[in-house]
Amino acid sequence: MTTKPLDSPIRQQLLTHARSQNAWLPRPVSDELLRELYELAKWGPTSMNCSPMRVTFVRSADTRAQLLSAVSPGNVEKVRTAPVVAIIAHDTAFYEQLPKLFPHRPNAGDLFRDRPALAEETCLRNSSLQGGYFILAARMLGLDCGPLSGFDARLIDSLFFAGTSLRVNFLCCLGYGDPAGLFPRSPRFDFDEACVII
């Protein structure tokens, strides 16, 4: 397969015109679309194909109430009104799945099993990568996103992942954004402020 640059409308939908949403239209997001979203996002590369991201889609009133108890005050309305909120988590025991995901090195999990610092670093880095792919995949499917980091991680872990090896990375509201909730677009660094070529 030969790759080629994507057309401007695609670039706009994915990045240059896309916005982090603060308010949501009352338009539902189907289970089928959420499945399609994961099936698209899962193909993004991770080191050793470790794929540590796990996603909990919060939709019901009961689970949303639990989630609302853990978010910071500035995020309550966003989480309350979004059609779906994805808890993007990572499996800290991701290495136990490497025989399935990285079969040409069946003992790859041994690299991490007794090295918790390396496992944690690898897990967080790669689940964050997958979270970025998740946002781009959602935008490809016509969804808007509102990623959030203002929450009590320990509380979310205790409410949703007690007794498991999962830990929250970030939250991502999903749906169809209400343009009335947008702020003026914030600036970004220019190339020379953020990059060097050496």
Secondary structure, 3 states (H helix, E strand, C coil): CCCCCCCHHHHHHHHHCCCECCCECCCCCCHHHHHHHHHHHCCCCCHHHCCCEEEEEECCHHHHHHHHCCECHHHHHHHHHCCEEEEEEEECCHHHHHHHHCCCCCCCCHHHHCCHHHHHHHHHHHHHHHHHHHHHHHHHCCCEEEEECCECHHHHHHHHCCCCCEEEEEEEEEECECHHHCCCCCCCCCHHHHCCCC
